[in-house]
Amino acid sequence: MLEIYACRPEQSRGRRYAEAPAPTRNDFQRDRDRIVHSTAFRRLVYKTQVFLNHEGDLFRTRLTHSLEVAQLGRSIARSLGLNEDLVEAIALAHDLGHTPFGHAGQDALNDCMKDHGGFEHNLQSLRVVDALEERYPEFDGLNLCFETREGILKHCAKRNALMLEALEPGGVAHRFLDGTQPSLEAQLCNLADAIAYNAHDIDDGVRSGLLTLSQMADVSSFAHYHSLTLKQHPHLADVSKSRRLLYETIRQMLSDQVYDVIQVTRENLQSRTPQSADEARRSGALVSFGNSMSAQVQEMKSFLFKHLYRHPQVMQTTANAQIVVRELFEAYTNSPQEMSSDFSLRRETPRAVADYIAGMTDRFATREHQRLTGRQLFA
């Protein structure tokens, strides 16, 4: 039961290459299936968020993060009458362009490419689905619908937007030039991404020992849900129940964020009354937190940045990861034949090298670095 402002597959702006419709699936379902069966999606299982793959089996990866975003997105979309299939497709594809070693790898690769157009993981995700996947006989990429591609391109620098606009006038980058919004489904995925990030980084941070529950009590929103959980379940004060206490605290915090998005978005939709998906794009940001919840989310984000992402142990790992990426870039630039033939034979060597490195998993990048340099930076 879709609302009037939801994206409908039968009203899609279409694919870059025309295809006959599938007999049993709509176009957004077909996009989701293509993403799940892609090589880039499978690689996400060995691409990390904060903690590298060798640091533990239970930490989140890009794959588990994408699944969590898809679950949150679908739940919220169902309540708002938005298109769940489109939300799921965007959520599953939004990190396909991420480098190995999380944001550390992205920053290093962007620095390596500063004289060659730079590197943006959102733009890279679009490159993956538009060009780098090689599965079909008649076209490169996955040939996804406009609406899915629009959602994948979450951020885009103006210079890249202008480049994309020249190649595809009025296409997925146009909104970065005219100030409109993406679809409501794409807006929803952006918020689901933020909700998932904070929740699982708290979990992973405490599991790793880099964060403690007493530290987390300095964050007012976490302290509120922690106290509420203990009030509802006093037996969780037992130290042997600390894991359950953490899970329940995070669950209640995450649930309230979801309910806040639903309530505030409904109020925004009632106020702006968009009568179509395109009208919703022209109505400003409609899927959002309320002011109070937005402040709580930002407080948590700032805390995690200071105490987890900038923790000395994480920073040391980050430094080594950036060395790996930079030295791989130098090695492949000087000796393109060391890459697979799909990349070594391309004319634009710097971009080919960036594409090759961005597609690597953490462990493959580590092995390649050791093979090419003889050095092992990760135990």
C-alpha positions as CSV (number, residue, x, y, z in Angstrom):
1,M,0.0,0.0,0.0
2,L,2.1,2.8,-1.3
3,E,1.4,6.5,-0.5
4,I,1.0,9.0,-3.3
5,Y,4.5,10.4,-2.8
6,A,6.3,7.0,-2.9
7,C,8.3,5.9,-5.9
8,R,6.6,3.4,-8.1
9,P,8.5,1.0,-10.3
10,E,6.0,1.4,-13.2
11,Q,6.7,5.2,-13.1
12,S,10.5,4.8,-12.9
13,R,12.6,7.1,-15.0
14,G,14.1,3.9,-16.4
15,R,17.4,2.3,-17.0
16,R,20.3,3.7,-19.1
17,Y,19.8,0.7,-21.5
18,A,16.3,-0.4,-22.2
19,E,15.3,-3.9,-21.1
20,A,12.1,-5.9,-21.3
21,P,10.4,-6.2,-17.9
22,A,10.8,-9.3,-15.8
23,P,7.7,-11.6,-15.7
24,T,7.7,-12.0,-11.9
25,R,9.5,-9.0,-10.4
26,N,9.1,-5.3,-10.6
27,D,12.1,-3.1,-11.6
28,F,13.2,-2.2,-8.0
29,Q,13.1,-5.9,-7.0
30,R,15.1,-6.7,-10.0
31,D,17.7,-4.0,-9.0
32,R,17.9,-5.5,-5.5
33,D,18.5,-9.0,-6.9
34,R,21.2,-7.7,-9.3
35,I,23.0,-6.0,-6.4
36,V,22.9,-9.1,-4.2
37,H,24.4,-11.3,-6.9
38,S,27.1,-8.8,-7.8
39,T,30.8,-9.4,-7.1
40,A,31.1,-6.1,-5.3
41,F,28.4,-7.1,-2.8
42,R,30.1,-10.4,-2.0
43,R,33.3,-8.5,-1.2
44,L,31.6,-6.4,1.5
45,V,31.9,-9.4,3.9
46,Y,35.6,-8.8,4.1
47,K,35.5,-5.0,4.1
48,T,35.5,-3.4,7.5
49,Q,33.9,-0.5,9.4
50,V,36.1,0.5,12.3
51,F,37.8,-2.7,13.3
52,L,39.9,-4.6,10.7
53,N,39.0,-8.1,9.6
54,H,41.7,-9.8,11.5
55,E,40.8,-8.1,14.8
56,G,37.8,-10.3,15.5
57,D,35.0,-12.4,13.9
58,L,32.1,-10.6,15.5
59,F,32.7,-7.0,14.6
60,R,30.6,-5.4,11.9
61,T,31.7,-5.5,8.3
62,R,30.4,-3.5,5.3
63,L,28.1,-6.4,4.5
64,T,26.5,-6.7,8.0
65,H,26.2,-2.9,8.1
66,S,24.4,-2.9,4.8
67,L,22.0,-5.6,5.9
68,E,21.2,-3.6,9.1
69,V,20.6,-0.5,7.1
70,A,18.3,-2.4,4.8
71,Q,16.3,-3.9,7.8
72,L,15.9,-0.5,9.4
73,G,15.0,1.2,6.1
74,R,12.4,-1.4,5.3
75,S,10.8,-1.1,8.7
76,I,10.5,2.6,8.5
77,A,9.4,2.6,4.8
78,R,6.6,0.2,5.7
79,S,5.3,2.6,8.4
80,L,5.5,5.6,6.0
81,G,4.0,3.9,2.9
82,L,7.2,4.2,1.0
83,N,8.6,1.6,-1.5
84,E,10.4,-1.1,0.6
85,D,12.0,-2.7,-2.5
86,L,13.6,0.5,-3.5
87,V,14.8,1.3,0.0
88,E,16.3,-2.2,0.2
89,A,18.1,-1.9,-3.1
90,I,19.6,1.4,-2.2
91,A,20.6,0.2,1.3
92,L,22.3,-2.9,0.0
93,A,24.3,-0.9,-2.7
94,H,25.2,2.2,-0.8
95,D,28.6,1.0,0.3
96,L,29.7,-1.0,-2.8
97,G,32.3,1.6,-3.6
98,H,34.0,1.7,-0.2
99,T,37.7,0.9,-0.1
100,P,39.4,-1.7,2.1
101,F,40.1,-0.5,5.7
102,G,37.1,1.7,6.0
103,H,37.4,5.5,6.0
104,A,41.2,5.2,6.5
105,G,41.5,3.5,3.1
106,Q,39.2,6.1,1.5
107,D,41.2,9.0,2.8
108,A,44.5,7.5,1.6
109,L,43.1,6.8,-1.8
110,N,41.6,10.2,-2.2
111,D,45.0,11.7,-1.3
112,C,46.7,9.4,-3.9
113,M,44.2,10.6,-6.5
114,K,44.3,14.4,-5.7
115,D,45.9,15.2,-9.1
116,H,43.6,12.8,-10.9
117,G,40.1,13.9,-9.9
118,G,40.1,12.6,-6.3
119,F,38.2,9.7,-4.8
120,E,34.7,9.7,-3.3
121,H,33.2,6.4,-2.1
122,N,29.7,7.4,-3.1
123,L,30.7,8.2,-6.6
124,Q,32.7,5.0,-6.6
125,S,29.6,3.0,-5.6
126,L,27.9,4.5,-8.7
127,R,30.9,3.6,-10.8
128,V,30.6,0.0,-9.6
129,V,26.9,-0.4,-10.6
130,D,27.3,1.7,-13.8
131,A,30.6,0.5,-15.2
132,L,32.8,-1.8,-13.2
133,E,30.6,-4.9,-12.7
134,E,30.9,-7.1,-15.8
135,R,28.0,-9.6,-15.8
136,Y,25.9,-8.8,-18.8
137,P,26.6,-9.3,-22.6
138,E,25.2,-6.0,-23.8
139,F,26.3,-3.4,-21.3
140,D,28.8,-2.7,-18.5
141,G,27.6,-2.4,-14.9
142,L,24.2,-3.6,-13.5
143,N,22.0,-1.2,-15.5
144,L,20.0,-0.2,-12.5
145,C,17.0,2.1,-12.4
146,F,17.4,5.8,-12.1
147,E,15.8,5.8,-8.6
148,T,18.3,3.2,-7.3
149,R,21.3,5.0,-8.8
150,E,20.0,8.3,-7.4
151,G,19.9,6.9,-3.9
152,I,23.4,5.3,-4.2
153,L,24.9,8.8,-5.0
154,K,24.4,10.1,-1.4
155,H,27.0,12.8,-1.6
156,C,28.8,14.4,-4.6
157,A,31.3,17.2,-4.9
158,K,30.3,19.9,-7.3
159,R,33.1,19.2,-9.8
160,N,32.0,15.6,-9.9
161,A,28.3,16.6,-10.2
162,L,29.2,18.7,-13.2
163,M,31.1,15.9,-14.8
164,L,28.2,13.5,-14.3
165,E,25.7,16.1,-15.6
166,A,27.7,16.5,-18.8
167,L,27.6,12.7,-19.3
168,E,23.9,12.4,-18.2
169,P,22.0,15.7,-18.5
170,G,19.2,15.8,-15.9
171,G,20.5,12.6,-14.4
172,V,21.4,11.4,-11.0
173,A,23.8,14.3,-10.2
174,H,21.4,17.0,-11.3
175,R,20.0,17.5,-7.8
176,F,23.4,18.5,-6.5
177,L,23.3,21.4,-9.0
178,D,19.7,22.6,-8.6
179,G,19.3,22.1,-4.9
180,T,16.5,19.5,-4.9
181,Q,16.3,16.4,-2.9
182,P,16.5,12.7,-3.8
183,S,13.5,10.5,-3.5
184,L,11.9,9.9,0.0
185,E,13.3,6.4,-0.2
186,A,16.8,7.7,-0.7
187,Q,16.4,10.2,2.1
188,L,15.2,7.4,4.4
189,C,18.3,5.3,3.6
190,N,20.6,8.2,4.6
191,L,19.0,8.3,8.0
192,A,18.9,4.5,8.4
193,D,22.6,4.5,7.7
194,A,23.2,7.0,10.5
195,I,21.0,5.1,13.0
196,A,22.8,1.8,12.2
197,Y,26.3,3.4,12.4
198,N,25.8,4.8,15.9
199,A,24.2,1.7,17.3
200,H,26.6,-0.9,16.0
201,D,29.7,1.2,16.7
202,I,28.7,1.4,20.4
203,D,28.3,-2.4,20.4
204,D,31.6,-3.0,18.6
205,G,33.4,-0.4,20.7
206,V,32.4,-2.0,24.0
207,R,33.0,-5.5,22.7
208,S,36.5,-4.5,21.7
209,G,37.3,-3.1,25.1
210,L,38.0,0.4,23.7
211,L,34.8,1.8,25.2
212,T,33.3,1.0,28.6
213,L,29.8,1.4,30.0
214,S,31.0,4.0,32.4
215,Q,32.4,6.1,29.5
216,M,29.2,5.8,27.7
217,A,27.4,7.2,30.7
218,D,28.9,10.6,29.8
219,V,26.6,10.7,26.8
220,S,23.3,12.0,28.1
221,S,21.1,10.0,25.6
222,F,22.9,6.7,26.4
223,A,22.7,7.4,30.1
224,H,19.0,8.0,29.8
225,Y,18.3,4.6,28.1
226,H,20.8,2.9,30.4
227,S,18.9,4.1,33.5
228,L,15.6,3.2,31.9
229,T,16.8,-0.3,31.1
230,L,18.0,-0.9,34.7
231,K,14.7,0.5,36.0
232,Q,12.7,-1.9,33.8
233,H,15.1,-4.9,34.4
234,P,16.9,-4.5,37.7
235,H,18.5,-7.9,37.5
236,L,20.7,-6.6,34.6
237,A,22.7,-4.7,37.2
238,D,24.6,-8.0,37.8
239,V,28.0,-7.7,36.2
240,S,27.4,-11.1,34.5
241,K,24.5,-9.5,32.6
242,S,26.5,-6.6,31.2
243,R,26.2,-7.8,27.7
244,R,22.4,-8.0,27.9
245,L,22.3,-4.6,29.6
246,L,24.2,-3.1,26.7
247,Y,22.0,-4.8,24.1
248,E,18.8,-3.7,25.7
249,T,20.1,-0.1,26.1
250,I,21.1,0.1,22.5
251,R,17.8,-1.5,21.4
252,Q,15.7,1.1,23.3
253,M,17.8,4.0,21.9
254,L,17.6,2.7,18.4
255,S,13.9,2.1,18.6
256,D,13.2,5.6,19.8
257,Q,15.3,7.0,16.9
258,V,13.2,5.0,14.5
259,Y,9.9,6.1,16.0
260,D,11.1,9.7,16.0
261,V,11.9,9.5,12.2
262,I,8.5,8.1,11.5
263,Q,6.6,10.7,13.6
264,V,8.6,13.7,12.3
265,T,8.5,12.6,8.7
266,R,4.7,12.1,8.9
267,E,4.4,15.7,10.3
268,N,6.6,17.0,7.4
269,L,4.5,15.2,4.8
270,Q,1.3,16.4,6.3
271,S,2.7,20.0,6.2
272,R,4.1,19.9,2.7
273,T,1.5,17.6,1.2
274,P,3.5,16.4,-1.8
275,Q,1.3,14.8,-4.4
276,S,3.9,12.7,-6.2
277,A,7.5,11.4,-5.8
278,D,8.8,14.3,-8.0
279,E,6.9,16.8,-5.9
280,A,8.5,15.4,-2.8
281,R,11.9,15.9,-4.3
282,R,11.1,19.6,-4.7
283,S,9.8,19.9,-1.1
284,G,13.0,20.0,0.8
285,A,14.3,17.4,3.2
286,L,11.2,15.6,4.5
287,V,12.6,12.4,6.1
288,S,14.3,13.6,9.2
289,F,14.8,13.5,13.0
290,G,13.2,16.0,15.2
291,N,15.4,18.7,16.7
292,S,15.9,17.0,20.0
293,M,16.7,13.6,18.5
294,S,19.0,15.2,16.0
295,A,20.9,16.7,18.8
296,Q,21.1,13.4,20.6
297,V,22.4,11.6,17.5
298,Q,25.0,14.3,17.0
299,E,26.1,14.1,20.6
300,M,26.6,10.3,20.2
301,K,28.5,10.8,16.9
302,S,30.8,13.3,18.5
303,F,31.5,11.0,21.4
304,L,32.3,8.1,19.1
305,F,34.6,10.2,17.0
306,K,36.6,11.3,20.0
307,H,36.7,8.1,22.0
308,L,36.5,5.3,19.5
309,Y,37.5,6.5,16.0
310,R,40.4,8.5,17.5
311,H,41.4,5.9,20.1
312,P,45.2,5.4,19.9
313,Q,44.7,1.7,19.0
314,V,42.4,2.5,16.2
315,M,44.6,5.4,15.0
316,Q,47.6,3.0,14.8
317,T,45.6,0.6,12.7
318,T,44.4,3.5,10.6
319,A,48.0,4.7,10.0
320,N,49.1,1.2,8.9
321,A,46.0,0.9,6.6
322,Q,46.9,4.2,4.9
323,I,50.4,3.0,4.4
324,V,49.1,-0.1,2.7
325,V,46.9,1.8,0.3
326,R,49.5,4.4,-0.6
327,E,52.2,1.9,-1.2
328,L,49.8,-0.3,-3.3
329,F,48.9,2.8,-5.4
330,E,52.5,3.6,-6.0
331,A,53.4,0.0,-6.8
332,Y,50.5,-0.5,-9.3
333,T,51.1,3.0,-10.9
334,N,54.7,2.1,-11.5
335,S,54.0,-1.5,-12.6
336,P,50.4,-1.8,-13.9
337,Q,51.1,-5.4,-15.0
338,E,50.9,-6.4,-11.3
339,M,47.2,-5.8,-11.4
340,S,44.7,-8.2,-13.1
341,S,44.5,-7.8,-16.8
342,D,41.0,-6.2,-16.6
343,F,42.7,-3.2,-15.0
344,S,46.3,-3.3,-16.2
345,L,45.3,-2.9,-19.8
346,R,43.2,0.2,-19.3
347,R,44.7,3.5,-20.6
348,E,43.8,5.7,-17.6
349,T,46.3,4.2,-15.2
350,P,45.6,6.3,-12.1
351,R,41.8,5.7,-12.2
352,A,42.3,2.1,-13.1
353,V,44.6,1.7,-10.0
354,A,42.0,3.5,-7.8
355,D,39.3,1.2,-9.1
356,Y,41.4,-1.9,-8.5
357,I,42.4,-0.9,-4.9
358,A,38.8,0.2,-4.0
359,G,37.5,-3.2,-5.0
360,M,39.9,-5.0,-2.7
361,T,38.9,-6.6,0.6
362,D,41.0,-5.9,3.6
363,R,42.8,-9.3,3.5
364,F,43.5,-9.2,-0.2
365,A,45.0,-5.7,0.1
366,T,47.1,-6.9,3.0
367,R,48.3,-9.9,1.0
368,E,49.0,-7.8,-2.1
369,H,51.0,-5.3,-0.1
370,Q,53.1,-8.0,1.5
371,R,53.7,-9.6,-1.9
372,L,54.7,-6.3,-3.5
373,T,56.8,-4.9,-0.7
374,G,57.8,-7.8,1.4
375,R,56.5,-6.1,4.5
376,Q,53.7,-7.2,6.9
377,L,52.1,-4.3,8.8
378,F,49.3,-6.3,10.4
379,A,49.9,-9.1,12.8
